[in-house]
Amino acid sequence: MRLFFSGRQVLVTLLTLASMTAHAGFDEGKAAFMQRDYAKAHQQFLPLAKNGDQRAQHILGMMYDEGQGVRQNYTEAVKWYRLAAQKGHVDAAYNLGVMAAQGQGMERNDTASAKWFRMAAEKGHVLSQFALGRITTLGRGVKQDDVVAHTWYLKAAEQGHFKAQLVVGMDHIIGRGVAKDPQAGYTWVKKSADQGHFKAQYELGNLYRDGIGVKKDPIQAYKWYQLASTQSHDGAILALDKLSAGMTAEQIAKGKLLASEWEAKPHSSDTTASR
């Protein structure tokens, strides 16, 4: 499921199961889950979950959420997510926040959604930090506050969340929730663009085209528009055509070459230097 705050975190378990400590029955459930023998995994995890194991509770919530080895049942998913979240399991809290926002397995409750996002966000959960920023921007379940929203976006951006990096960058560009600072805006937008976010690539093209936070450079603008347009960004496609009309053939060739040589870069925890 894809939502405005990035959807439920249901696949991360696949990446983290291997690092969990041994527990009676847990290893068997883990092995079965990794082999997609969901019926066996459910059989192993259920008694653990009933005995209060928050990891097993979260996984059961995920299985009911996705219909893995059981009939999809959002009510059951909510039940198990809530039990795990109440013990401090941040992924379960995030998923519960998503379901509360969507009204799945429960009546829609924006206040409850914000509560679960906040619980996980305060423990450093990056998706919850971004979600909390988003609902604070919208005033959904919490008081609308651009300053507070920016704070949560920044926490997520510092952990490499590319959507949050773009928001933080644009906040600095337009002065939303923070003082205008075009150079800082450029830095954050570029961090997002460097990770391959096509919306950030388009915005970066605009910054180079207009000389906002960076020296005006039509060749660089062409490069970033080109990259965004290959991901079907309509605005980038139009901007590329308009920009090309005022460029020489040599400039266009250089822009195309830069775009062809570009490769996505892994995020850095460095929040001061652009890429």
C-alpha positions in Angstrom: 0.0 0.0 0.0 1.3 3.4 -0.9 0.2 6.4 1.1 1.2 10.1 1.2 3.7 9.2 4.0 5.4 6.3 2.1 3.1 3.3 3.0 3.4 0.6 5.6 6.7 -0.9 6.5 5.9 -4.5 5.9 8.9 -5.8 4.0 11.6 -4.5 6.3 11.1 -7.6 8.5 12.6 -9.7 5.7 15.8 -7.7 6.0 16.0 -7.8 9.8 14.9 -11.3 10.7 18.4 -12.7 10.2 19.9 -10.4 12.9 17.4 -11.3 15.6 18.5 -13.4 18.6 17.5 -17.0 18.9 14.2 -17.8 20.6 12.4 -21.1 21.0 10.5 -21.5 17.9 11.5 -18.2 16.4 14.3 -19.6 14.3 12.0 -22.1 12.8 9.5 -19.4 12.1 12.1 -17.2 10.6 13.4 -19.9 8.3 9.9 -20.8 7.1 9.1 -17.1 6.5 12.3 -16.6 4.5 11.4 -19.6 2.4 7.9 -18.2 2.0 6.3 -21.1 3.8 4.0 -18.7 5.5 1.6 -21.4 7.0 4.5 -22.9 8.9 5.8 -19.5 9.9 2.4 -18.6 11.3 2.3 -21.9 13.2 5.7 -21.0 14.8 5.1 -17.4 15.5 1.5 -17.6 16.9 2.4 -19.2 20.3 5.3 -16.7 20.7 3.1 -13.8 20.0 0.5 -15.0 22.5 3.2 -15.2 25.1 4.1 -11.6 24.5 7.0 -11.7 22.1 6.8 -8.3 20.3 8.8 -9.4 17.3 6.4 -12.3 16.7 3.4 -10.0 17.3 4.7 -7.6 14.7 5.3 -10.3 12.2 1.8 -11.8 12.7 0.4 -8.3 12.2 2.3 -8.1 8.9 1.1 -11.5 7.8 -2.5 -10.6 8.4 -1.9 -7.2 6.8 -0.5 -8.8 3.6 -2.5 -12.1 3.7 0.7 -14.2 4.0 -0.2 -17.7 5.1 -3.6 -16.5 6.4 -6.6 -14.8 5.0 -6.0 -11.0 4.8 -7.6 -9.5 7.9 -6.9 -5.9 8.8 -8.7 -6.2 12.1 -6.3 -9.0 13.1 -3.4 -7.0 11.8 -4.3 -4.1 13.9 -4.6 -6.4 17.0 -1.1 -7.7 16.6 0.5 -4.4 15.6 -1.0 -2.8 18.6 0.3 -5.4 21.0 3.8 -5.0 19.6 3.6 -1.2 19.5 2.5 -1.0 23.1 5.7 -2.7 23.9 7.7 -0.2 22.0 8.1 -1.9 18.6 8.6 1.0 16.2 7.8 -0.7 13.0 4.6 -2.0 14.4 3.8 1.5 15.7 4.4 3.0 12.3 2.2 0.4 10.6 -0.5 1.0 13.1 -0.3 4.7 12.4 -0.8 4.1 8.7 -3.8 1.9 9.3 -5.4 4.4 11.7 -4.9 7.1 9.0 -6.5 4.9 6.4 -9.3 3.5 8.5 -8.2 -0.1 7.9 -9.1 -2.6 10.7 -10.4 0.3 12.7 -12.3 3.5 12.2 -10.2 6.2 10.8 -8.6 8.2 13.7 -6.1 10.9 12.8 -5.3 11.6 16.4 -4.4 8.0 17.1 -2.4 7.9 13.9 -0.4 10.8 15.0 0.1 9.3 18.4 1.7 6.1 16.9 3.8 8.0 14.5 5.1 10.2 17.3 6.0 7.3 19.5 8.1 5.7 16.7 9.5 9.1 15.5 10.8 10.0 18.9 12.7 6.8 18.9 14.4 7.7 15.6 12.1 5.7 13.2 12.8 7.5 9.9 9.5 6.7 8.1 7.5 7.9 11.2 9.5 11.1 11.3 8.6 11.8 7.7 5.0 10.9 8.3 4.8 13.1 11.4 6.2 16.0 9.3 3.6 15.4 6.7 0.6 15.3 8.9 1.9 18.3 10.8 2.1 20.2 7.5 -1.5 19.2 6.8 -2.8 19.6 10.3 -4.1 16.1 10.2 -4.5 14.7 13.8 -2.2 17.4 15.1 -2.1 21.2 15.0 -0.8 22.6 11.7 2.6 24.0 12.3 5.2 24.5 9.5 8.0 25.0 12.1 7.4 21.7 13.9 6.8 19.9 10.6 10.2 21.1 9.3 11.9 19.8 12.5 10.5 16.3 11.8 11.4 16.4 8.1 14.9 17.5 9.1 15.3 14.5 11.4 14.3 12.2 8.6 16.4 14.0 6.0 19.5 13.6 8.2 18.9 9.9 8.1 18.9 9.9 4.3 15.2 9.9 3.6 15.2 11.3 0.1 11.7 12.7 0.1 12.3 14.4 3.4 15.5 15.9 2.0 13.6 17.4 -0.9 11.0 18.9 1.5 13.7 20.4 3.7 15.4 21.9 0.7 12.2 23.5 -0.6 11.4 24.7 2.9 14.7 26.6 2.8 14.1 27.9 -0.7 10.6 29.3 0.0 11.1 30.0 3.7 8.4 27.6 5.0 8.9 26.8 8.7 12.5 28.0 8.5 14.3 31.2 7.4 15.0 31.5 3.7 18.4 30.1 2.8 18.8 29.3 -0.9 22.2 27.8 -0.5 21.0 25.4 2.2 18.0 24.7 0.0 20.2 23.8 -2.9 22.3 21.5 -0.7 19.3 19.5 0.5 17.6 19.3 -2.9 20.9 18.0 -4.4 21.2 15.3 -1.7 17.8 14.1 -2.7 18.5 14.3 -6.4 21.8 12.5 -6.0 19.8 9.5 -4.6 17.7 9.4 -7.8 14.5 11.2 -6.6 13.0 12.5 -9.9 11.1 15.3 -8.2 14.3 16.5 -6.6 16.1 16.3 -10.0 13.4 18.5 -11.5 13.7 21.0 -8.7 17.5 21.0 -9.0 17.2 21.7 -12.7 15.1 24.7 -11.7 17.7 25.9 -9.3 20.5 25.7 -11.9 18.3 27.3 -14.5 17.4 30.3 -12.3 20.6 30.5 -10.3 18.9 30.0 -6.9 21.4 28.9 -4.2 23.9 28.0 -6.9 25.5 29.7 -9.9 23.2 29.7 -13.0 24.2 26.9 -15.3 22.1 25.8 -18.2 24.2 22.7 -18.9 23.6 21.4 -15.3 20.0 22.4 -15.6 19.7 20.3 -18.8 21.4 17.4 -17.1 18.9 17.3 -14.2 15.9 17.9 -16.3 17.0 15.1 -18.6 17.3 12.7 -15.7 13.9 13.6 -14.3 12.3 13.4 -17.8 13.5 9.8 -18.2 11.3 9.0 -15.2 8.3 10.7 -17.0 8.2 13.9 -15.0 5.9 16.0 -17.1 7.3 19.3 -15.8 10.9 18.3 -16.5 9.9 17.3 -20.1 8.4 20.7 -20.7 11.2 22.5 -19.0 13.8 20.6 -21.0 12.1 21.6 -24.3 12.0 25.2 -23.3 15.5 25.3 -22.0 16.9 23.6 -25.1 15.5 26.4 -27.3 18.0 28.8 -25.9 21.0 26.5 -25.8 23.7 25.8 -28.4 24.1 22.4 -29.8 27.4 22.1 -27.9 25.7 22.9 -24.6 23.0 20.4 -25.2 25.6 17.7 -26.0 27.4 18.4 -22.8 24.2 18.2 -20.8 23.3 14.9 -22.4 26.8 13.6 -21.7 26.5 14.6 -18.0 23.2 12.9 -17.7 24.4 9.7 -19.3 27.4 9.6 -16.9 25.3 10.1 -13.8 24.9 7.4 -11.2 22.9 7.4 -8.0 24.9 7.9 -4.9 24.2 6.4 -1.5 23.1 8.9 1.1 25.6 10.4 3.6 24.9 11.4 7.2 26.8 14.6 6.4 24.2 17.3 6.4 26.4 20.2 5.5 28.1 19.3 2.2 26.3 18.8 -1.0 27.1 16.1 -3.5 
